[in-house]
Amino acid sequence: MQELKEKHVKLIDNKPRKLFGNRYAFIHHPNKLSGVLTKLIEGEFDSTFGPRSQR
């Protein structure tokens, strides 16, 4: 996120949120990317099945 801030990317979240032991942050508002909400995810996460700790 620091690299994005240095490049003057407008972030929705200034610090990561936490969910199931993983960190994530939304980085662009959907109206800036043709309706696509973009996020960064850090941790062991399988987007198909959800957090591995919950399987």
N, CA, C and O of each residue as an XYZ file, in Angstrom:
220
protein
N       0.819     -1.179      0.000
C       0.000      0.000      0.000
C       0.869      1.251      0.000
O       0.507      2.274     -0.581
N       2.003      1.157      0.650
C       2.897      2.312      0.697
C       3.349      2.713     -0.705
O       3.412      3.898     -1.032
N       3.660      1.717     -1.523
C       4.096      2.007     -2.900
C       2.981      2.716     -3.676
O       3.247      3.646     -4.436
N       1.753      2.280     -3.486
C       0.625      2.925     -4.166
C       0.446      4.361     -3.685
O       0.180      5.260     -4.483
N       0.592      4.574     -2.374
C       0.485      5.935     -1.831
C       1.555      6.841     -2.434
O       1.282      7.990     -2.781
N       2.776      6.317     -2.556
C       3.873      7.103     -3.121
C       3.629      7.457     -4.582
O       4.138      8.462     -5.080
N       2.837      6.616     -5.272
C       2.511      6.872     -6.676
C       1.215      7.674     -6.812
O       0.685      7.835     -7.911
N       0.711      8.176     -5.672
C      -0.484      9.031     -5.618
C      -1.752      8.333     -6.098
O      -2.638      8.963     -6.675
N      -1.828      7.019     -5.854
C      -3.053      6.283     -6.140
C      -4.044      6.604     -5.031
O      -3.700      6.541     -3.851
N      -5.265      6.945     -5.401
C      -6.282      7.273     -4.404
C      -6.803      5.971     -3.787
O      -7.433      5.162     -4.467
N      -6.536      5.781     -2.506
C      -6.935      4.572     -1.802
C      -8.269      4.780     -1.086
O      -8.537      5.864     -0.568
N      -9.087      3.759     -1.061
C     -10.309      3.800     -0.257
C      -9.924      3.553      1.201
O     -10.383      4.265      2.094
N      -9.084      2.546      1.443
C      -8.615      2.217      2.789
C      -7.182      2.705      2.955
O      -6.311      2.372      2.152
N      -6.940      3.494      3.999
C      -5.583      3.956      4.271
C      -4.772      2.936      5.064
O      -3.543      2.996      5.089
N      -5.463      2.003      5.707
C      -4.787      0.904      6.389
C      -5.616     -0.360      6.144
O      -6.827     -0.276      5.940
N      -4.972     -1.526      6.164
C      -5.688     -2.771      5.852
C      -6.790     -3.107      6.860
O      -6.693     -2.789      8.045
N      -7.817     -3.747      6.363
C      -8.874     -4.311      7.207
C      -8.460     -5.750      7.516
O      -7.575     -6.295      6.855
N      -9.086     -6.362      8.506
C      -8.757     -7.745      8.862
C     -10.008     -8.608      8.807
O     -11.089     -8.196      9.229
N      -9.835     -9.828      8.270
C     -10.925    -10.789      8.192
C     -10.329    -12.182      8.184
O      -9.483    -12.476      7.339
N     -10.736    -13.038      9.083
C     -10.255    -14.421      9.171
C      -8.736    -14.500      9.224
O      -8.148    -15.424      8.661
N      -8.100    -13.561      9.882
C      -6.647    -13.577     10.017
C      -5.901    -13.050      8.804
O      -4.670    -13.040      8.802
N      -6.604    -12.617      7.785
C      -5.995    -12.058      6.575
C      -6.194    -10.549      6.570
O      -7.100    -10.029      7.221
N      -5.348     -9.860      5.837
C      -5.485     -8.406      5.697
C      -5.884     -8.085      4.269
O      -5.406     -8.714      3.324
N      -6.758     -7.109      4.117
C      -7.162     -6.678      2.780
C      -7.455     -5.190      2.794
O      -7.731     -4.608      3.844
N      -7.393     -4.587      1.630
C      -7.671     -3.159      1.500
C      -8.228     -2.881      0.109
O      -7.771     -3.443     -0.887
N      -9.226     -2.001      0.064
C      -9.777     -1.560     -1.215
C      -8.941     -0.390     -1.697
O      -8.661      0.540     -0.940
N      -8.543     -0.440     -2.970
C      -7.604      0.567     -3.447
C      -8.169      1.543     -4.472
O      -7.601      2.620     -4.657
N      -9.239      1.212     -5.127
C      -9.819      2.125     -6.124
C     -11.323      2.132     -5.994
O     -11.934      1.094     -5.739
N     -11.920      3.284     -6.165
C     -13.378      3.378     -6.183
C     -13.873      2.834     -7.515
O     -13.255      3.087     -8.549
N     -14.987      2.085     -7.512
C     -15.487      1.483     -8.756
C     -15.701      2.467     -9.902
O     -15.537      2.095    -11.063
N     -16.064      3.712     -9.602
C     -16.317      4.646    -10.709
C     -15.032      5.049    -11.430
O     -15.102      5.663    -12.494
N     -13.862      4.722    -10.882
C     -12.592      5.027    -11.534
C     -12.140      3.917    -12.481
O     -11.284      4.143    -13.337
N     -12.715      2.709    -12.332
C     -12.278      1.556    -13.128
C     -13.458      0.859    -13.800
O     -13.566     -0.366    -13.748
N     -14.320      1.611    -14.414
C     -15.474      1.069    -15.150
C     -16.345      0.165    -14.292
O     -16.838     -0.857    -14.768
N     -16.538      0.534    -13.026
C     -17.418     -0.225    -12.146
C     -16.761     -1.376    -11.409
O     -17.461     -2.158    -10.765
N     -15.434     -1.513    -11.478
C     -14.726     -2.622    -10.832
C     -14.120     -2.133     -9.517
O     -13.349     -1.173     -9.498
N     -14.474     -2.798     -8.424
C     -13.884     -2.503     -7.119
C     -12.617     -3.349     -6.984
O     -12.673     -4.573     -7.101
N     -11.481     -2.705     -6.741
C     -10.196     -3.390     -6.689
C      -9.709     -3.477     -5.253
O      -9.784     -2.501     -4.506
N      -9.204     -4.659     -4.860
C      -8.681     -4.806     -3.509
C      -7.390     -5.603     -3.526
O      -7.127     -6.374     -4.449
N      -6.596     -5.405     -2.495
C      -5.385     -6.175     -2.258
C      -5.689     -7.133     -1.116
O      -6.354     -6.749     -0.153
N      -5.214     -8.376     -1.206
C      -5.405     -9.368     -0.144
C      -4.045     -9.918      0.239
O      -3.238    -10.265     -0.624
N      -3.793     -9.996      1.555
C      -2.559    -10.585      2.054
C      -2.930    -11.690      3.032
O      -3.703    -11.467      3.964
N      -2.382    -12.873      2.820
C      -2.649    -14.005      3.701
C      -2.922    -15.252      2.887
O      -2.881    -15.223      1.657
N      -3.199    -16.344      3.573
C      -3.512    -17.602      2.893
C      -4.997    -17.607      2.589
O      -5.822    -17.862      3.466
N      -5.326    -17.327      1.347
C      -6.719    -17.178      0.961
C      -6.921    -17.777     -0.412
O      -6.189    -17.462     -1.350
N      -7.898    -18.628     -0.528
C      -8.275    -19.227     -1.804
C      -9.601    -18.595     -2.198
O     -10.626    -18.873     -1.577
N      -9.595    -17.757     -3.212
C     -10.803    -17.013     -3.584
C     -11.934    -17.900     -4.047
O     -13.079    -17.453     -4.113
N     -11.640    -19.159     -4.374
C     -12.680    -20.082     -4.793
C     -13.460    -20.636     -3.607
O     -14.675    -20.817     -3.680
N     -12.747    -20.905     -2.511
C     -13.358    -21.586     -1.382
C     -13.379    -20.774     -0.090
O     -13.931    -21.238      0.907
N     -12.802    -19.591     -0.078
C     -12.764    -18.777      1.130
C     -11.504    -19.049      1.934
O     -10.612    -19.762      1.474
N     -11.427    -18.491      3.118
C     -10.214    -18.647      3.938
C      -9.939    -20.102      4.256
O     -10.857    -20.854      4.584
N      -8.691    -20.502      4.162
C      -8.309    -21.889      4.417
C      -8.602    -22.307      5.842
O      -8.896    -23.473      6.103
N      -8.525    -21.360      6.771
C      -8.786    -21.697      8.174
C     -10.243    -22.062      8.427
O     -10.562    -22.634      9.469
N     -11.129    -21.742      7.491
C     -12.549    -22.012      7.665
C     -13.014    -23.294      6.969
O     -14.197    -23.629      7.026
N     -12.096    -24.018      6.313
C     -12.511    -25.248      5.596
C     -12.571    -26.427      6.523
O     -12.899    -27.533      6.094
